[in-house]
């Protein structure tokens, strides 16, 4: 039993090392806003081979900054209509 658990643990660890880390950001400021001055270089600096970026946007009026950030994220979800 212990040997089976050790093998399963090793398999899971190896699998996790081969996957990209998923990072999620939630913000109403994915637009022309002072926070975008920090978000734009942050999104651009992520290595797509190592990180998978998810953005949950609470922006009601999208602009060119919204479009730029959307292009930098692997997955973009607009959540403004939820609240």
C-alpha positions as CSV (number, residue, x, y, z in Angstrom):
1,X,0.0,0.0,0.0
2,X,2.8,2.4,0.9
3,X,4.6,1.7,-2.3
4,X,1.4,2.5,-4.3
5,X,0.9,5.8,-2.5
6,X,4.5,6.7,-3.1
7,X,4.2,6.0,-6.8
8,X,0.9,8.0,-7.0
9,X,2.5,10.9,-5.2
10,X,5.5,10.9,-7.6
11,X,3.2,10.8,-10.6
12,X,1.1,13.7,-9.3
13,X,4.3,15.8,-8.5
14,X,5.7,15.1,-12.0
15,X,2.4,16.1,-13.6
16,X,2.2,19.3,-11.6
17,X,5.8,20.3,-12.6
18,X,4.9,20.0,-16.3
19,X,1.8,22.3,-16.0
20,X,1.8,26.1,-16.2
21,X,0.9,27.9,-13.0
22,X,-2.6,29.5,-13.3
23,X,-2.8,33.1,-12.1
24,X,-6.1,35.0,-11.9
25,X,-6.6,38.7,-11.7
26,X,-10.0,40.4,-10.8
27,X,-10.4,44.1,-11.3
28,X,-12.7,46.9,-12.4
29,X,-9.5,48.8,-13.4
30,X,-8.6,46.9,-16.7
31,X,-9.1,50.3,-18.4
32,X,-7.6,53.8,-18.6
33,X,-7.0,54.1,-14.8
34,X,-3.9,54.7,-12.6
35,X,-3.8,50.9,-11.8
36,X,-3.3,50.2,-15.4
37,X,0.2,51.7,-15.1
38,X,1.1,48.8,-12.9
39,X,-1.1,46.1,-14.6
40,X,0.2,46.6,-18.1
41,X,3.9,45.8,-17.4
42,X,2.8,43.0,-15.0
43,X,0.7,41.3,-17.6
44,X,3.5,41.8,-20.2
45,X,6.2,40.3,-18.0
46,X,4.5,36.9,-17.5
47,X,6.2,34.1,-19.3
48,X,3.4,32.3,-21.2
49,X,5.4,29.1,-21.1
50,X,5.3,29.1,-17.3
51,X,2.1,31.0,-16.4
52,X,-1.5,30.9,-17.7
53,X,-3.2,34.3,-17.0
54,X,-6.9,34.5,-16.3
55,X,-8.5,38.0,-16.1
56,X,-11.9,38.7,-14.7
57,X,-12.9,42.1,-15.8
58,X,-15.5,44.3,-14.0
59,X,-15.1,47.1,-16.6
60,X,-18.3,48.6,-17.8
61,X,-16.7,51.0,-20.4
62,X,-13.9,49.2,-22.2
63,X,-11.1,51.2,-23.9
64,X,-7.7,50.6,-25.7
65,X,-6.1,49.7,-22.4
66,X,-8.8,47.0,-21.8
67,X,-8.0,45.6,-25.3
68,X,-4.3,45.6,-24.6
69,X,-4.7,43.7,-21.3
70,X,-7.2,41.3,-22.9
71,X,-4.6,40.4,-25.5
72,X,-2.1,39.7,-22.8
73,X,-4.3,37.2,-20.9
74,X,-4.8,33.6,-21.9
75,X,-8.4,33.7,-20.7
76,X,-10.6,36.9,-20.4
77,X,-14.0,36.9,-18.7
78,X,-16.2,40.0,-18.5
79,X,-18.0,39.9,-15.1
80,X,-19.4,43.4,-15.1
81,X,-22.9,42.1,-15.8
82,X,-22.9,39.9,-12.7
83,X,-23.1,42.6,-10.1
